[in-house]
Amino acid sequence: MTPIEIRADGRTARQSWSWLPEERIEADALAQIRNIGALPVSVAVAVMPDAHVGYGMPIGTVLATDNAVVPYAVGVDIGCGMVALKTDLRVAEHRERVADALHEIYRRVPVGQPSKQDRGQGSHATRQDSAVLREWLDERGAFIADSKQIRERADRQLGTLGGGNHFIEVQSDGEWLWLMFHTGSRSFGKQLCDVHHDAAVAWCARYHTVLPDKELAFLAFDVDAGREYFADMRYAMRYAEESRGRIERACLAAMTETFGAFTATERIETHHNFASVEKHFGREVVVHRKGAVRTTDDRGEGVLVTIPGSMQTGSYIGRGKHNVLSLDTCSHGAGRRLGRNAVRREHAGVDIAAEMKGEGIILVCPPGSDALDEAGRAYKDIEEVMSLQSDLVEPVVKLSPLGVVKG
């Protein structure tokens, strides 16, 4: 961990620390880090070892603000997170049927990006009747343009995986099978983020606030617009949890059909795109975690967190540590080393499914989707990431991938 200079226009955040050496932060991400430190509401910035460029603020970064919320500092996939389940299924007894379980999961859980009509690949053909969305429409519908259409689309995406870096994996700790999956609020969170970002741009313009980047527009936390963002953010987080719950039930049903009855002996759920009001540096601040995980509970005790590497390199279950300078935060994964287009350019022609098969890992994805841009070579070294954040999180279990479902 090192201090990082992010001064811009004569101003810098009071606390600015990086767990990734500055010379190894990509130029565009470093520029974004300096921008968030230059915000007039910025109090502290913490850069995780998986940090890489995102919209407005790098993924893998924490921003604490004074009485302000920055929609793009949470991100478009509000409430995105992970679930990890340890089972009492022994790897040695069930390894040969992992492929069957993955194909059954793929049959039950829609994956990939939806069509323009939100029917077919990536979405359910019919509404799923989300309790969270019904409540949101009743409470917030009058305040959000096109709320009925937003609800309609989100209802069809409930319990679906999506694409990109979202995944469902069957993993091994050497003795027991684990299930791990990663997904968020899908189009619901994105549309809410866009609505409130537009409001933030207008709010900053109204008060002649000079922004280092328009994507860092913010809202005062104690005015109606800021409170409305927080209300919608919490709905998106609840929607993401409801969606993950449905995926979990579908996966467990698929695994039961494949392996027979079993018990999930441990469950860990981790959020990594959210904002919360917390006390740091002796004061209340709004902490934005974008692609970053809170490591402690409200009492300051370390909690179990999920830290995936890649579909070829494995993942960790860790126990968080209290760390003042990181605002009690660790990385949410290994972090991208190469962008999607760069991976495809540099590794054109690679048959990633065949490569993974040779490594003993099964890949299941839709026809026409080769998942090359999610290969292990696209991500940073998870072992180095864990080493760099040894003062933030303690490794508890190392997991190796046996098979993955991708969008």
N, C-alpha and C positions, 0 to 999 in steps of 0.2 A: 504494500500500500504506500502510495506516495502523494504528496500534495501536487495539485495541477494548477497551473496558471491559466485562468480563463477570463482575464480582464479584457474588457472591451469598452471603448468610449469612456475610459477613466473609472470604470466601475467593475466590481467583481463580487460574486457571492461571498458571504462571510466565511463559509466553510466549503472547500472544494477539494475533493480527494478522489483518486483513481486507483483501482486495483488492477489496472492494465497499464503497463509502462507507456508514457505519452508517445514515445517514438513508434509504438506499435499500434496506435489508434489511427485508423484510416483518416485521411485528410478531411473528407466530407463530414465524418462523425465528429472530428475534433472541432470543426467549425461550428457544428450544431451545439456542442458542449459549451463552447465559448458564448454562443448566442443565449443559451438558457441562463448562464451565469450573469449575463448582462441585463436580464429582465429587471425592471424596477422593483418587482415583487419577490425576486429570488433571495432566499436565505441560505440555502445549502445545496450542493450538488455532489452526488456520489456516483462514480462510474464503475460498473461491474466488469469483471474480466471477460465477459462475453459480449461487450458493447460493440454495436455496429449500426450503421446509418439507418434511420427510419424517417417518418414524416415529422418534421419539426424538431423532435428530440430523438436521440439514438435509442434503439432498443437495447435494454440492459443498462438503463440509467435511472437515477432517482433524483427528483427535484422537490425541495421543500420551499414553499412560498409563504409569504405573509398575507393572509386574508385574501387569497386569490386562487382560482382554479383555472388550469390551462387544459382545454379538452384534448389537444394533440399530445400533451404530456402523459395522458392515460392511453391514448391511441384509439384506433377505430374498432378494434375487437375488444370492447369493454368486457371485463369479467373473464377473459380467456384464462385457462388454467389446466391443471392436470389432476387425474385421479390414478392412484396406484393401489392395487389390491394384491395382497399375498394370499395364496391359497394353500390348502393342505394336500395338493396334488404333487406327488413326487415326480421330478423330472425324469428319472430313470425308468419309471413305469409308464409315462405318458408321452414321451418325446416323439414317438413315431406317429402320433395322431394330432400333432400340433397343426399340420397343414389342413386337416379336416376341420379343426376348430376355427381356423382363420377363414376358410371359405364359407363356413356357416355364419360367422360374424359378418362377413361381407354381404351375405344374402339378406341379413336382418337389418343392417345399418346402412342407410344411404350415404354414399361418399362422393367426393368430387364437387366441382362447382356446378351450381344449378343452371338450367337453361334459362333463356330470357323470360319464359313464361313460368319459371319456378316449378315446372313439372318434369318428371323424369329424373335424369341423373342429378344427384346432389340434394334432392328434396323429396318429400312425400307427395303422392298424388292427391291426397286429401288433407284437410285441416286436422291438426292433432289436438286442438282444444287445450291450449296452455292456460292453467289457472293464473299464472303470473301475467300473461298477456291480457286476459279478461280484466284483471284488476287494474293493469296499466291503462287500458282503454277507458275504463270508468273514471279513473282519477286524472289522467293526463291527456286524454283524447281531445278535449276542447282546446288545449294549448299547443298541440303539435299538428302542423299541416299534414294532410294525407295520412292521418293516424290509422284510419281503417285499412288502407292499403299496406301500411307498414306492418300492422298486426297480421293481416292476411298472409303476407310473405313470410313473416317470422313464424307463424303457426305451422306452415308447411316445412319449415327448416328445423323444427323442434326435434331433438334426438338424432340429428344428422351430423356427420363429421366435418364436411367441408374439404378443402384441398390445402395446397401449400405445405406448411410444416406441421399440419395436424396429422395425427396418426393414432392407430390402435396397435399395440404390440403385446405379444406373449413373450415373456422373458424368464430367465433362470437366474437364481442366486447360487446355483451349484447343487442345490438340493430340492428346492420348491419352485413351482411355477408361479409367476406373477402376471397380472394383467395391468397394463398401463395405457392410458389414452390422454390425448391432448386436443381440446377444442374449446370454443368460446361462444360468443353471442351472435355469431354469423351476421346476416344483414341487419338484424335488429340493432346491435351495438353500433355498427357503422353509420346507419342512418341517423341515429340519435347523436352520435359524435358530430356528424356533418351539420345537423341543425344547430347544435350549440356552438360549434366553431364559427358558423356564420354570425350568430348572435354576439360572440366574443369579438369578432372583427369589427362589427358595428359599434359595440360598446367602447372599444379602444379608440375608434375613430371619433366617436362623440366627445370623448374626453381628451382628444389630441395626444394620445399616448404614443410615443415613438417606440416602435418594435424593431428588434434586430432581424426578425423574420416574421412575415405575416402568419405563418403556421403556428406561431407561439402566442397568438392572441389569447387574452385571458379575460375572465369575469371576476368581479369582486365577489367574494364568498358570502358576504353578508347583505347582498341585495337580492331581489327576486330572481334575476337571471342566473346568479350563481347557485342559489338554492334549487332552482329548477333543474340545472345541470346535475346536481348531486342526486336529486330525486330520480331522474331518468337513469343516471349511472347505476344507482342501486337496483332499479328494475332490470337493467341489462345484466347485472351480476346475478340476480336471482334467476333470470331466464337462462343464463349460461349454466347455473347449477342444476336447474330443472332439466335442461337438455342433456347435461352429462349424466344425470340420474337415469334418464331413459336409455342412453347409450349403455350405461353400466348394466341395467337389467337385461337389455338385449344380448350383450356379450356374455353375461352369466348364463342366460338361457341357452345360448349357442354352445358354450363350454360344457354345460350339464348334458346337453344332448350328445355331445361328442365323448366326454370322459366319464359320464355318470355323475351321481351326486357327489358334491364336495362342499367344503366350507371356506369362505373368505375369512381368514384369521386376523387380518389387519387391513385398514383402509386409511389412505392419506389423500386429502384433497388440498391442492395448492392453487391460489389465485396469483396471477402475475401481471394483470393490467387493471389498475384501480387507483383511486385516491382515497385518503382517509385523514381525519383530523387527529393528530397525535402530539404528544408533548416531547420536544427535543430542545436542547440548549436552554432549558428552563422556561420555555414558552410554548404556546400552542401554535403549530404550523400545519399547513395542508401538504401532506406528503403524497407525491405522485410517483407511483412505481410503474414503469413501462418495460415489460419484459424483465421484471425483477420481483423477488419473493421476500415477503416479510419473514424474518427468522425467529421472532418472539411473539408470545401472546400478550394480552393486556397487562399481565403481571410482570412482564419482562423475562419470562421463562422461555428457553429454547424449544422450538417445535420441530416436528419432522417435516421435511420438505422434499419435493421431487426435483431432480436435476438431470434431464435427459441429455445424452450426448448426440448420437445420431442413430439411424436405423442399422448402421454397420458397426458401431463402436461401443454401444452400451450406455448405461445410465447409472445414476446414484440415487439412493435415499440418504439424506443427510439430516443431522440435527443442527438447527440454527444456534448461533451464538449472539449474545448481546454485544453490539459494537456501536459506540456513540457516533463515530465518524461516518459509518455507512447507513445511519438511521435504521439500524437493525434490519439489514437487507443483504441478500446474496443473489447470485445469478440465477436465472430461470432455466439455464441450459448451457450448452457449449458455445452457442452463438455462431452466426454465419461467418465463414472466412471468405467465401466467394459468392457474389450475386448469382441469381438463377441463370441469367444469360451468359455470364462468364463461365460458369460450370459447363454449360452446353457447348460453348465455343472451344474451351480447352480440352474437353473430353468427348468430342463428337464421335459417334459410332460405338461408344461403350455400351454393351448390353449389361445394364446394372442388375437385372434379375438373374442373369446367368452368373455374374460375378458373385452375387450374394448367395446363390445356390451352392457355389463352390466353397463358400465360407460356412455353409450349414445354416443359412438364414433364408426363410421363405418370404417372398414378396408377392402380395396380392393387391392388384390395383385395377381400375377400369380399363377396358380396351382402349388403346390409343394413348394411354398415360404410362410412360416408362419410368417415372419418378427419378430420372437421372439428376435433376436439380436438387434432390434431397439426399444424394449419396453422401457417404462419410467424408469424402474429399471436399465437400462444400462447407464443412463445419470445422471449427477450431478443435484442437486436441482437448478432450474432456479431462484428461489427467492433468494437463497443465492448468486448465481453468480451475480445477479443484485445488491444486497446489497454490495458485495465486490467491485464492480466497480462504486459506486455511484459518484465518482469524475471523471468518464470517460463518463458516459452516463446517461441521465435523462429519466425514463420511461414516455411514452406519452400515449400508448394504451396497455392494456393487452388483449390478444386474447386466446380464448379457442377452442380446436379442436372439430369439429363436425364430420369430416370424413377425411380419408387420403388414397391416392393411393401410394403404395410402389412397388418397383421393386423386 
